[in-house]
Amino acid sequence: MARHGLALVAAVAALIGHSLAVVARPRTAASVDHPERGDVPGWVMITLMSAVLVAALLALAGPALEAMFNQAMDTVGK
C-alpha cells in the first residue's frame, strides 16, 4: 500500500511540476500599474505542493493514524 501511495504521489508531483512550467511573458502596462497584484502561479504551486505533501503523509502514516484513532475511540467508549 505504501509503495502504491508513493508512486501516486510521485506521479502527481511530476504532473504538477510539468503543468506549472513558468513561461516568460512580456510585462504589460496592467502588470506594471498594479505592484500589489501578487504572484498567482507561486501561490498555486505552494498550495498544490502542500496538498501533495499531505497526500504523501497520509499514504505513509495512514494505517498508524487509523489505529491510533480507533484506540482512542475505544478508550472513550468505555
trRosetta pair geometry for C-beta under 8 A, 3 or more apart (Angstrom, degrees):
i j d omega theta_ij theta_ji phi_ij phi_ji
1 4 5.8 -57 -151 36 31 111
1 5 6.3 32 151 -19 65 108
1 59 7.7 -163 145 -169 82 77
1 62 7.9 -101 139 61 129 126
1 63 7.5 101 84 -38 147 121
2 5 5.5 -54 -147 37 34 114
2 6 6.3 34 155 -19 66 104
2 59 6.4 120 -135 148 56 87
2 60 5.8 62 -138 -113 106 57
3 6 5.8 -53 -147 37 31 110
3 7 6.4 32 154 -19 64 105
4 7 5.8 -54 -149 36 30 111
4 8 6.4 33 152 -20 63 107
4 59 7.9 -142 88 -158 67 120
5 8 5.6 -54 -149 36 31 113
5 9 6.3 30 154 -18 65 106
5 55 7.7 -166 -170 154 95 82
5 56 7.2 131 148 -132 102 47
5 58 7.8 -143 -156 95 137 69
5 59 2.6 162 174 -166 139 127
5 60 6.7 -161 102 -50 140 54
5 62 7.8 -173 -92 0 159 129
6 9 5.6 -52 -144 37 33 111
6 10 6.2 34 155 -19 65 106
6 56 7.2 58 -109 -136 61 90
6 59 6.5 176 -51 122 52 141
6 60 7.6 62 -67 -70 92 93
7 10 5.7 -53 -146 37 31 111
7 11 6.3 31 154 -19 64 107
8 11 5.8 -56 -148 36 29 110
8 12 6.3 26 155 -16 65 107
8 55 7.5 -106 112 152 108 125
8 59 7.0 179 57 -97 115 151
9 12 5.8 -56 -146 38 30 109
9 13 6.2 31 155 -19 65 108
9 52 5.9 116 -157 -171 87 88
9 55 5.6 171 -100 106 97 107
9 56 4.4 77 -129 -85 158 89
9 59 6.2 -130 -37 16 122 153
10 13 5.7 -55 -145 38 29 112
10 14 6.3 30 156 -19 64 106
11 14 5.8 -54 -148 36 30 110
11 15 6.3 30 154 -18 64 107
12 15 5.6 -55 -148 38 32 112
12 16 6.2 32 154 -20 66 106
12 52 5.6 -177 106 -112 117 106
12 55 7.1 12 55 78 158 157
13 16 5.7 -53 -145 36 30 111
13 17 6.2 29 157 -17 64 107
13 49 7.8 60 -124 -118 91 71
13 52 5.2 102 -78 -161 87 155
14 17 5.8 -55 -145 39 30 110
14 18 6.2 27 157 -17 64 110
15 18 5.8 -58 -145 39 28 109
15 19 6.0 18 161 -13 66 113
16 19 6.1 -62 -140 41 26 103
16 20 6.0 1 168 0 64 117
16 45 7.6 128 161 -132 110 69
16 48 4.9 172 -145 146 138 137
16 49 7.3 170 127 -70 152 64
16 52 6.7 -110 4 -50 154 138
17 20 6.5 -71 -137 47 22 95
17 21 7.6 56 156 -65 56 73
18 21 6.5 -18 -169 -36 35 104
20 41 6.4 147 -164 -166 101 101
20 44 6.8 -172 -119 105 130 113
20 45 5.5 145 158 -88 160 98
20 48 7.4 -177 -39 44 148 153
22 41 6.6 125 -103 132 88 155
27 31 5.2 -121 -154 76 78 126
27 32 5.9 79 162 -53 118 97
28 31 5.2 95 53 8 74 97
28 32 7.3 -143 96 -2 40 90
29 32 5.8 -61 -148 40 35 109
29 33 6.1 35 156 -24 69 110
30 33 5.9 -56 -144 34 28 111
30 34 6.7 -6 166 8 63 111
31 34 6.7 -73 -143 50 28 89
31 37 6.7 -89 -139 27 65 160
32 35 7.8 1 -174 -66 37 76
34 37 4.2 77 121 -52 111 106
38 43 7.0 7 158 -21 119 131
39 42 3.8 23 124 20 118 124
39 43 6.4 140 93 -18 72 85
40 43 5.9 -59 -148 38 33 107
40 44 6.2 34 156 -21 68 106
41 44 5.5 -53 -144 37 34 114
41 45 6.3 37 156 -21 66 105
42 45 5.8 -55 -149 35 30 111
42 46 6.4 29 153 -18 64 105
43 46 5.6 -50 -145 36 35 112
43 47 6.3 36 155 -19 65 105
44 47 5.8 -56 -150 37 30 111
44 48 6.3 23 156 -13 66 109
45 48 5.9 -57 -143 41 29 106
45 49 6.1 28 158 -18 65 109
46 49 5.9 -57 -143 39 27 109
46 50 6.3 31 155 -22 62 106
47 50 5.7 -55 -150 34 29 112
47 51 6.6 28 152 -18 63 105
48 51 5.6 -52 -149 35 35 113
48 52 6.4 36 152 -19 66 103
49 52 5.6 -51 -147 36 35 112
49 53 6.3 40 151 -22 65 104
50 53 5.6 -52 -148 35 32 114
50 54 6.5 32 153 -18 65 103
51 54 5.8 -52 -148 36 32 110
51 55 6.4 33 152 -19 64 106
52 55 5.6 -54 -147 38 33 113
52 56 6.3 35 153 -21 65 104
53 56 5.7 -52 -147 34 30 111
53 57 6.4 29 154 -17 64 105
54 57 5.8 -54 -147 38 32 110
54 58 6.3 29 155 -16 65 107
55 58 5.8 -57 -146 40 30 109
55 59 6.2 32 154 -22 65 106
56 59 5.7 -53 -146 34 31 112
56 60 6.3 19 158 -10 65 109
57 60 6.0 -62 -145 43 29 103
57 61 5.6 -19 174 23 69 115
58 61 6.7 -70 -119 59 22 79
58 62 5.0 53 174 -72 64 97
58 65 7.7 -60 -131 28 65 148
59 62 6.3 -10 -121 -16 14 118
61 64 5.1 -62 -165 50 71 112
61 65 5.4 72 136 -27 91 105
62 65 5.9 -62 -144 39 26 108
62 66 6.1 25 160 -19 65 109
63 66 5.6 -55 -144 37 31 113
63 67 6.3 31 157 -19 65 105
64 67 5.8 -53 -148 36 31 111
64 68 6.3 31 153 -18 64 107
65 68 5.6 -54 -145 38 32 111
65 69 6.2 34 155 -20 65 106
66 69 5.7 -53 -146 36 30 111
66 70 6.3 28 156 -17 65 106
67 70 5.8 -54 -145 38 30 109
67 71 6.3 31 155 -20 64 106
68 71 5.8 -54 -147 36 30 112
68 72 6.4 30 154 -19 63 107
69 72 5.7 -57 -149 37 31 110
69 73 6.3 28 154 -17 66 106
70 73 5.7 -54 -145 38 33 110
70 74 6.3 35 154 -21 65 105
71 74 5.8 -53 -148 35 31 112
71 75 6.5 32 152 -20 63 106
72 75 5.7 -54 -149 35 32 113
72 76 6.4 29 154 -16 65 107
73 76 5.8 -54 -144 39 33 109
73 77 6.1 34 156 -22 65 110
74 77 5.8 -56 -144 36 29 113
74 78 7.0 37 157 -32 60 101
75 78 6.3 -52 -160 16 31 112
